[in-house]
Amino acid sequence: MKHHVLIESDVETQLSDGAVLRSTVYRPDTPGQFPVLLTRTPYGRDVAVNSAYFNPATVAAQGFVVILQDVRGRHGSDGTFTPAEHEADDGAETVAWAARLPYSSGRVGMWGRSYFAETQWRAARRRPQGLAALAPGICAAGNADNGALFRGGAFELGSRLSWGQGSIALEEIRRECEGDSERLARELAIWNELDAGFADGSAYATLPLNDLKARATGFLQSVILPSASEDPGGELSRAWDWPASEAVPLPTLHIGGWFDIFLPNTLAQYSFQLEASRRNEAPRPSLILGPWSHTNFTGIYPDVAFGALASSAAVNGLGDLSAIHARWFDHALNDAPKPDMPGALVYFMGENRWRAFDELPAPDASVDLFLNHQGSLQGSLGSSGEARYSYDPRDPVPTTGSATMHLGADLAGPADQGAVEARDDVLTFTTLPLEEPLTVFGAVTATLFASSSAVDTDFIVRLCRVTPDGRSIGLADGIVRASWRDACAGDGVFRAGPPRRPLVPGEVEEFTISLWSTACTFDAGDSIRVQVTSSCHPRWDRNLNTGARAADSSETVVANQAIMFGPGTPSRISLGTLTGGI
């Protein structure tokens, strides 16, 4: 460590509208001026620290002023919290304030993950004086209709309700009930009862979902549950997407995970910064993409452990993410030599190692695997046929792993799919054991030719790795709400414009589903498996098969589904593949 560290609490930033935001400042206990590393959080500046991700004390000891600030209306800061509304202006003013501090060099970098990362993009859109670098991790901003709020037309039920209940509601209750102990006790009792319902799953099962308003506290009532009644592609989605909708002329370090709920955001933000660098409008960005979820950076899950070097505490022998942040910011803000790290460091599951690239490559080939008779998955089309199942919204397939974040017993990440695949409403299609390794890399897309007895329903496709011992591990998945199939045509990613269109019962149509992206080497002896089903609850809200939203209705019908395959209806999964690395 280069410096002893001085920690100052409740350092105030006076904003132009009179609001006061409060921060904890870690800085070298040494005369001089140092670059500032700022993060802004709604979760409590002194409890929202993950030392393996970013340790403010050890980073400050390397010669930085580290500032952790409560955003407006949260914990120590004044005002009223409205998600995202004030972050651009408040963030820009805070950056300018930080650049003027007597111990500041005048150069400010921003860091942090999830909502912290969103505040970086929002501040950057204002181009504040002094802002010189960004390091967004598992960033919330962007892709509102591709997993942040909605996915394939379905509502991201589990993550949205869990964020409102588990991350935001308690502090809102404390502030609303300040000075009124009786009201505080009542509101906490309401919160506790609903929290128990999330823990055992019964709250997610509520139909209509809007009935939860009677059991919820203010923030869930006024902000989260109303969004379940909205359509993708609307004003809410546009506001969510705005901060990360264009490149910034700054060096950027992007950190993401294959099982993160915001994986497309990390990839999209890295991509547009890379394109800007090719136009000489920004420095070349850096990327670290690990086998991580939104809240788990260890690389260790109940059914899969990727090894010590998969952890954020020891990234490929480069040290923990705190040390990586410090070296990267030293180069970006102090003009120190470029750190000895690649432009893109990507973890490949299966082979369980990191690969290094100058920049994130595109796949160098692709493979189509076709659904076929008797649950087979083949590299060529077979004869025409179909596979059938029935989907009952009253008995949905339970979410089991994947890129999730919801309260309850289920955990994100690669998970054993044995219990899921034993259900009658889940179809599986599996290759023969591979004769040689195959590295699947990049975007994964499924095309289904299917019919339903319902006027609306969902189709979900999951990619799994089946090991020689028979275990099926989920790697990536996606959903399309059938009535939104036109908006998801082409690559499975929802794009606003085409309206909802009900199904004609019994009529075969084409559906495209994005499973996002992955990087996994299937070894010789492994098999590739595709699941097809119609629910994944509580990750996504259930399709009631009636055309009505789960937010507004409790009426359900059973949908009889037919998945077609063969020359005229080539249902398939399309996989990118990769061979090289450094």
N, C-alpha and C positions, 0 to 999 in steps of 0.2 A: 504494500500500500504506500502511495506517495505522500498522503496527507492524513492527519487526524481530521475528524469530521465533527462539525458543530451542527446541532439540530435545533431549529427554531420552530415553535408552534404558533398557530394563529397569526401568521403573517398576513396582513390585509392588503387587498387590491381594491382600490376605490374606482368603480366604473363611472362612466359619463352620466348614467341615469341615477346615480346615487347609491346603487346597490354595492354592498361590500362582499367580496368573495375571500375566503380564508384558505390558507395553505400551510403545509408543513414544508420547511426548507432544510435540506441537507447540503452543507457546503464545506469546503476545505477550511479548517481553522488556521488559515495561513493568509497573510496579506497578499493582495493581488486581485486580478480579474480573471474570471473563468467562464467558459461557455455554459449556457443554461440548458438543462434537459427538463422539459415541462410535460406533465400529464394532468389531465382533467377528468374527474370521475364522479359518478352519482352514487357510488357504493360506500363512501367513507374513506377519506384519504389515508387514514392510519390503519385501516384493516384490509385494504384492497391491494396488498403487496404480496406477490409470490416471489420469494427470494431466488428461486431457480430461473424465473423468467426475467425479472429485473429487480435487483436488490439496491435500493437507493443509497444505502450506507456504503457498500463496497464500490459502487459506481462513483459516488461523490469523492471517495478516497483516491480515485484515479485522476482527480483534477476537474470535476464538474460541479456546478450548482444544480442540484436535483430538486425540483419543485413538484409537489403533489397537491393539487387544488380540488376542493369540493366545488362542483358546478352549482350554478344558481338554484337555490331552493332545496339544497340537500346538505344534511349534516351541519357543518359549521358555517355555511354561506347563507347570505340573506336572499330574500325573494321567494318566488313560487316556481316550482319545477314543472315544466312542460317539456316532455322528451324532445330533444333536438332543437326546439324553437329558438333558444338564445345562444346556442353553442358557437355559431359563426361569429357574431359580434362580440360576445363575451370572450371567446377564445382569442380573437384578434387583439382586443384591448389588453388581455392578459399577456400575450406575447410581447406587445409593445412595452408594457410595464416591466416585464422580466428583462428585456433588453436594456432598460435604463437603470436597473439596480446598480448600486455603487460597486458591487463585487462581480458584476456581469461584464463579459467581454463585448457584449452587444450582439452576439450570435446565439440564436435560440434553436434548439431542436426539440421536436415533440416525439413522445414515445407512448406506448401503452396498447392494450388489446381490447377488443370488443367495442363497447361504448367509448372507452378511452381513445380507441383508434378512430372512431367516427368523428370525435371532436377535433382530431388533427386535420382531417379533410375539410371540415366546416371552417375552421380557422384559416386554413390555407387558401380557401376560395376568396377571402378578403385581402389576401396579399399583404399581411401586416409587416411593418418595418421590423427587421431583425430575424424573421423566420428563415432558417437556412437549411433545414433537413427534417424529414419525417421518417418514423419507423413504426408503421401500423401493423399490428398483429391481429389475426383472426377477426378481421374488421367487419363491423356491422353494416357500414354504409354500402349501398348499392344492391342490385339484384333483388329488389323487393319481391318481384314476381317469380324469382328463380330460387326460392328457399329461405329468404329472410322473413317475409310475411306470408307468402303464398308459394305453392309449388305445383306447376302443371294445372293451375286453376283451383287446387285445394288449399284450404287454410292451414297454416302451420300451428295447429292447436297446442301441441305439447310445449313447444318452446315459448310461445307467446304467453300462455297462461302461467307458465312456470316463472318467466321473467317478471311478470307483474306481481305475482304472489310472493315469490321467494326473494327477489332482488330489490324491489321498489316499495312494496306496500307498507312494511313495518315502519320505515322512517316517515312515510307520509302520515301514518296514524299518529306517530309521536308528535309531529309538528301540528297536526290538526287538533290534537287533544291537549296541547300544552297548557298547563294550569287547571285542567279539569280532570281530576283523577278518576272520578266515577265514569265519565265518558271513555277515558282511556281504557279502563278495565273492561267495559262493554265491547269496545272495538277490538281489543286483543282477544277476547273470548270468541268473537265472530271469526277473526283471522285464524285462531287455533283450530276451530272446528272445521273450517274449510281446508286448512293445511292437512289435517288428518285425512280428509277426503282425497286430497291429491296423493298422499302417501299410500293409501290403499287402492287408489284408482277409481273410487266411486264418483268423485267430482267430475272426472273426465267423461264418465258415462251419462251425465245429465243430458236429457233431451226435453225440450229444446235447450240449447246451451245458454240462451238468455235467461233461463230460470236461475242460473248461478248468480245473477245480479242480486237476488234477494238474500243470498248467503255470503256475499262478498263485501269488502270494504271499498272505500271511495275510488281508489286508483283503478282497481280491476273493473269496477262498475262503469267508470266514466271514460276510460282510455282503452283498455284491452278488449273487453267483451264487445263493445260496439264494432270493432274492426272485424269480428267474425261474421258480421252481416254485410260486409262490403265486398265488392268485386275486385279482383286483381286489375291492374292497369289504370286505377283511378287516381284521385288526388293524393291519397295516402301513399301510394306507391311512388308517385312522382316526387313527393317531398322526401321520401326515404332515399331515393336514388340520386338526388341533386348533388350532394357534396362530393361524391366520387364519380361524377359523370364526365370528367375531363382530366387530363394530365396537369401536373404542376411543374414549374421549372426548377425543381429541387432534387437533390439526391434522396432516394427512398430505399428503405430496407423493409421487405415484406416477409412476414412470418405467418405460416398457415399450417393446417393439419388435414390429412386425408379424411378424417372423421369429424371435421369441424362443420357446424351448421352454416358457416359463412365461407366455405371453401371457394365457391365461384367468385366471391368478392375479392379474395386474395389473388386469385389467378387473373381476374379482369384488371385489377389495379396494377399488378405487375406488368401485364400485357400493354396497357396504354402508356405506362411510363417507359417501357422498352421501345414502343413505337415512337414516342416523343424523342427518345435518345437518338434514334436513327435519323430523325429530322434535325438533330443538333439543338433541340429545344429543352433538353433536360439531360443530366448525367445518366449513365447506364444504371438501372436499378439492380438491387441485390435481392435474392429470394432464398428463404429456408423453408422447406416443406417437409414436415415430419409425420410420423404415424400417430398423430395426436388428435384429440377431440377438442371441443370448446373449453373444457375444464380439466382435462387430463393431459399433461405434458410428460408423463413418465414413460409412455410406450408399453405400459403393463396394464392388461385388462383381465377380467375373470377367465376368459377362455383362450387368450393369446398373450404371450409375453415376447416382445421383440428384442430384448437384450439391453445391456447397460448403455451402449452408445446410441440407442434410440431416444434416450431421455434428454429433456432440456437441460439437465444438470451436467451432461457430458456429450455435447453434440459432435459426434464423429471425431473426438479427440481435440476439438477446438476450444474446449471449456464450456462453461454453462452459458445460457443466453445473456446473463448479466455481463459476463466478460466479453461476449461477442458484441453486444450493444456498445460497451465502452470503447472497444477498438474501432468499431465502425464510426461512431460519433467523433472519435479523436481524429480520424481521417477527414470526415465531412466538415467538422467545425474548427479544427486546429490545423488543418492542412498537413497532418502527420502522414507518414508513408502509408500507402494502401495496405490494409490488413491482409494477412495470408489466408484468404478465404475465397472460394470460387464465386462467380456471379450467380450461380444457381446451385444450391445444395439440396438434393432430393432423396428422400428415403424410399427404397424399393422393398416392399414387403415380399415375403416368400424367400428371397435371397437374404433378407434382413441385413441390408447394408446401405450406406449412403453412396450415391453417385454424384460426381461433381461435373458441372458443365459451365462453359463461359456464359451461356444464357439458356433458359429453359427451351429444350428442343421440341420440335414437332415430332409426332410418331413417324418412323421411316417406312411403315407399311401398315396394312389393315387386314383384318380377318372378319369375314361374315360367318356366323354359325347359325344354322337353320333348325328351327323346331321341327320335330319329326314324330313318327309313330312310336308308341310304347315308351314315351318319355325320353327319346334319344335326341341328341344335339349333334349335328353333323356339319361338315364343311361343304356339303353339297345338298341341293334340293332332293327331297324324296317325293313319293307320290302324295296325292291330295288326301287330306284327312282333317280331323278335328279332335280336340280334347275339351271336355265340358266340366264345369263345376258350378255350384250355387253359392251366392254370397248373401248372407243374412246380416244386415246392419246391427241387429241385436246381439250378434255373436261375432264381433270383428276379430281379425287376426291380431294378436298382441304385438306391439313393437318389441323387437328383440335386437338390440344393438343398433349399429350404423351411425350416421351423422345426426345425432339427436341431442337434446338438452331439455329434459323435463323432470319434474319432481316425481319421486316414486322409486320403485325397486329396480327398474330397468336402467342399465347403464349404456352410455354411448360406446362405440368402437366395434371392432370385429367380434362377432358373437356366434356361438354354435347355434345353427338353425335346425337342429334335430326336432325340437318340439313343434316348430312352425311347420316343417315339412311333413309331419305326421298328420296334419289336418286334412280333411276332405276338400276344403276350399282353397288349397294351395297346390298348383301343378308344378312339377319339376321336370326339367329336360337336361340331360347330362351326357357329356362326351364319354367316349372310351378313355381309359387312362392314357395320358400323353406319352408318346415315345421319346420325346426330347423336350427340354425346357422351352417355355414360351413366356416372354415378358410382355404383359399387357400394360400399356401406358397411354395416358391421355384420355380424351373424351370417350365415354361409353354410351351408345345409343341403341335403343330397342325399337323395333317396328313390329307391331301386332296387327294382324287382320282378325277382327273379332266382331261378334254380335252379342246383343244382350236382349233379354225379355223386357228390360226396363227402359224408360225414357231418358234416364241418366244413370250413370254408374261410374266407378273408377277402375282403372287398370294399373297395377303396380308390377314392376319387374325388378328383380334383384339378381345381381351377379355374385356367385359364390365360388370359393375354392374348396374342392373336395380332396382331402388328403388320403393316402393309401389306407389308413385305418378307418375310413368311412366318415370322418367328421366333415361337416359342411359348414364353412365359415363365411359369413356375409362380408362382402367387400364394398359394394356400392349398390344403390337402388334409386328408383324414381317413380313418379306417379303422373298420370294424366287423368283429369276429370273429363269424362267423355263429352260433356256439353261444351267444353272449351277446346276440343280437339283441333279446330281450325286455327286457333291462336298458337297452338304448339306444333303446327305442321312444320316439316323440314328436319329440324334437329331436336325437337322435344322441348325447346326453351320457349316459355310463354312470351309472346309479343303482343302488346295492346293493339287493338284494331278490329279484328274479326269478332263478331258478337257470339254469345252463347247460342248453340244450336242443339235442340233436343235430338235424341236418337229416334230412329224408326225401329220399334221392337222387331227383332229377328233379322234386320238388315245388316249385312257384313260391311264394315267400314275399316279404314286404315287409321291406326293410332301410332304416333311417334312419342317416345318417352326418353327423356334425358336422364341418365344415371350419374350425371356429373363426370368426374374424372378419377382415375386411380393410377397406381403404379405397383404392380405385383408380378413377380415371376412365379409361374406355375411350373413346378419341377416335373421331371420325368416320373410317371406314376401317379401324378395328380390328375384330377378331372376338373373340367369347367362345368358349372351347373348354372342354370337359369331358373329362377322361380317366377311364376305368374300367379297373381292373386288380385284381390279387389279391396283390401283394407290393410292398414297398418296403424293401429290405434293404441295410444293417443297421439302418436306423432302427427298424423293428419286427421282433420275432422272427417267423420264418416259421411259417405254419400248415402243418403236415405233411399236412393233409387226411385224417388218420386218426382225429382226436379226441384224440390224445396231444399233450403239450406238447413243444416243441423242446428244452426243458431236460432232458427225461427219455428221449427216444426218437430214433432215427435212421431209423426206417422211414417212408418217404414214399410217396404215390401221386399220380398226376396227376389233377387235378380239371378236368372239362369244364364250363365255365360258360356260362349263357345269360342274357342281359340282355333283359328284355321291355319293350316300349313299346306305346303305343296307349291307347284309351279304357278298357279294363279293367285295364290295368297301366301307369299313367302315370308311368314313371320320369322324374325331373326334378331340376333344381337350382333352389333357391329363394334369391333374392338380395335383400337390402335395398338401397334406393337413397336418395340424399340430394341435395338441391339447394343448401341455404343455407350460409352461413358469415358471418363478420364481416370 
